Amino acid sequence: MNYQRSSALFEAAQQYIPGGVNSPVRAFKAVGGTPIFVSHAKGAYLYDVDGNRYVDFISSWGPLILGHAYEPVINAVIEKAKLGTSFGMPTAIETELAALAVKMVPGIDKIRFVNSGTEACMSAIRLARGFTGKDKIIKFKGCYHGHSDAFLIQAGSGAVTFGAPSSPGVTKGTAKDTLLADYNDLKGICQLAQEHKGSIAAIIIEPVAGNMGCISPSQAFIQGLRSVCTKEGILLVFDEVMTGFRLAAGGAQELLDVSADILCFGKVIGGGLPVGAFAAKTEIMSHLAPEGAVYQAGTLSGNPLAMSAGLAMLQALDLEPQIFKSLAEKTAYLHKGMEAVLVRHKIPHTINRVGSMMSVHFTNEAVTDFTSAALGDNETFKKYFHGMLSEGVYLPPSAYESYFLNDAISYEDLDFTIAALESIADSLK
Ligand SMILES: *Cc1c(COP(=O)(O)O)cnc(C)c1O
């Protein structure tokens, strides 16, 4: 494939934008080479500025669960834009989206919209601290909750990929209130809860992790986490920015049959526009300004364009909940097909999959936490990424990221992807 125009645009971008990108993982630093500049996309396919076509397995890192340029979303945004893009005043569509989200997600009464998953998680933690009157939080190594200070401590994907598990600029004062635990390690959580008894406001977790590859929690772990939180008066915060409206209409809570106290959303809930949200029972949400004293605000929060995109997206999912099943079946098909190729070519691998999230790790060890995710062979991953790219398959450009399938991907596209792996498999040895 020819990447001439992408290369030229990347050169130009680097002159004016740090590293040439507005979010680090886009820069291909983990895999080498030049990032692809997108021209447009439709359904399952991305088209770059050099005219190459790719089957897309990142779906804008999750939001586009129904594929690119999904017409009901595009039309809703166009119609809304004609009426004005932002007012800094209430509009009816905010309540429409809020009511639909509250209907779809178990165990929440109220929801507050923000502009990103980062804001959602940051605000959820402030609310948890305000509600409980406690300072400390526990997060899991390898989980990513956006780039606010309290979370940039062993933060998965982007941060790990670039060898900066803790970032300069995050103060020791902030870091000391973030305690770390290993994913799937209930004993570790019980110990921390005892050591810091009475001072932990919240435990935040990706209920299915997607920022160290895709990692499923064991039932014992996730149910145990719920029990510890209930027993110790700790709020359980599910960061469902990836999993919300993706793994099921009710997200990971529904899939895993466990309930959290505060939920964070992003990605799918915005239908491809910048939206985040956090939600809980009234008892907790009433502590937020202007009702309560925990401050949180946003000039563009709940703006009509973003709300119309989110509403069109959630309405489609609410009307056709079998989409989640069909997506999971497609992902299982891809898993099986890729697995067969890797086995036949004797390439060490572990494939993890939950619903429409999946990741391929080049190790034979089970991948259940950050330590085991790091065992994957990155040299093989680089060859795999670039090999698949040259065959017309766009995968996440980091071994620590999950694939997000979208429903526009057909079985022919999956066969195409499996055939692509077959044709590059020998180069992975
Ligand atoms: C993407 C992501 C975030 C951050 O969302 P942004 O919209 O990028 O700020 C937070 N948590 C999880 C689990 C995510 O995957």
The ligand as an SDF file (V2000), in Angstrom:
LIG
                    3D

 15 15  0  0  0  0  0  0  0  0999 V2000
  -11.7600    5.9170   26.6890 C   0  0  0  0  0  0  0  0  0  0  0  0
  -11.8750    5.6610   28.1340 C   0  0  0  0  0  0  0  0  0  0  0  0
  -11.9060    6.6990   29.0670 C   0  0  0  0  0  0  0  0  0  0  0  0
  -11.6410    8.1280   28.6860 C   0  0  0  0  0  0  0  0  0  0  0  0
  -12.6080    8.6370   27.8390 O   0  0  0  0  0  0  0  0  0  0  0  0
  -12.2280    9.9350   26.9470 P   0  0  0  0  0  0  0  0  0  0  0  0
  -13.5180   10.2530   26.2630 O   0  0  0  0  0  0  0  0  0  0  0  0
  -11.1380    9.4930   26.0330 O   0  0  0  0  0  0  0  0  0  0  0  0
  -11.7910   10.9880   27.8690 O   0  0  0  0  0  0  0  0  0  0  0  0
  -12.1570    6.3870   30.3830 C   0  0  0  0  0  0  0  0  0  0  0  0
  -12.3470    5.1180   30.7710 N   0  0  0  0  0  0  0  0  0  0  0  0
  -12.3150    4.0910   29.9030 C   0  0  0  0  0  0  0  0  0  0  0  0
  -12.5720    2.7070   30.3990 C   0  0  0  0  0  0  0  0  0  0  0  0
  -12.0550    4.3240   28.5710 C   0  0  0  0  0  0  0  0  0  0  0  0
  -11.9810    3.3000   27.7390 O   0  0  0  0  0  0  0  0  0  0  0  0
  1  2  1  0
  2  3  1  0
  2 14  2  0
  3  4  1  0
  3 10  2  0
  4  5  1  0
  5  6  1  0
  6  7  2  0
  6  8  1  0
  6  9  1  0
 10 11  1  0
 11 12  2  0
 12 13  1  0
 12 14  1  0
 14 15  1  0
M  END
$$$$
